[in-house]
Amino acid sequence: MPSAAAEGHAQHPADLAPLENRSKANRDLALVWDTLSSDIKRHEERHAEIARNHARKLEKDFLSLKPEADCERMQARVARLSETAIQDHDRDQARF
């Protein structure tokens, strides 16, 4: 398949990077970039929301821990709770 340049349809740099040079960007391409940018932002904001929710739950779980007989036991409980929370967070992020 011949390239665009080979057929006399060389792409203008503004068509390749409309966000950097909006005044020269093709309107349709600008719309595509705007839509893509908006979708990416919304997607990433959802990842951040998932992380914030998991952080809040982990903080609540830490605060609900009952005292232990010694620091080593408490440290072990915190480590188990943290490991479970990280696994849950990673699973929810991957599921999204």
Secondary structure in CASP SS format (residue, H / E / C, confidence):
PFRMAT SS
TARGET T0000
AUTHOR 0000-0000-0000
METHOD secondary structure of the structure
MODEL  1
M C 1.00
P C 1.00
S C 1.00
A C 1.00
A C 1.00
A C 1.00
E C 1.00
G C 1.00
H C 1.00
A C 1.00
Q C 1.00
H C 1.00
P H 1.00
A H 1.00
D H 1.00
L H 1.00
A C 1.00
P C 1.00
L C 1.00
E C 1.00
N C 1.00
R H 1.00
S H 1.00
K H 1.00
A C 1.00
N C 1.00
R H 1.00
D H 1.00
L H 1.00
A H 1.00
L H 1.00
V H 1.00
W H 1.00
D H 1.00
T H 1.00
L H 1.00
S H 1.00
S H 1.00
D H 1.00
I H 1.00
K H 1.00
R H 1.00
H H 1.00
E H 1.00
E H 1.00
R H 1.00
H H 1.00
A H 1.00
E H 1.00
I H 1.00
A H 1.00
R H 1.00
N H 1.00
H H 1.00
A H 1.00
R H 1.00
K H 1.00
L H 1.00
E H 1.00
K H 1.00
D H 1.00
F H 1.00
L H 1.00
S C 1.00
L C 1.00
K C 1.00
P C 1.00
E C 1.00
A C 1.00
D C 1.00
C H 1.00
E H 1.00
R H 1.00
M H 1.00
Q H 1.00
A H 1.00
R H 1.00
V H 1.00
A H 1.00
R H 1.00
L H 1.00
S H 1.00
E H 1.00
T H 1.00
A H 1.00
I H 1.00
Q H 1.00
D H 1.00
H H 1.00
D H 1.00
R H 1.00
D H 1.00
Q H 1.00
A H 1.00
R H 1.00
F C 1.00
END
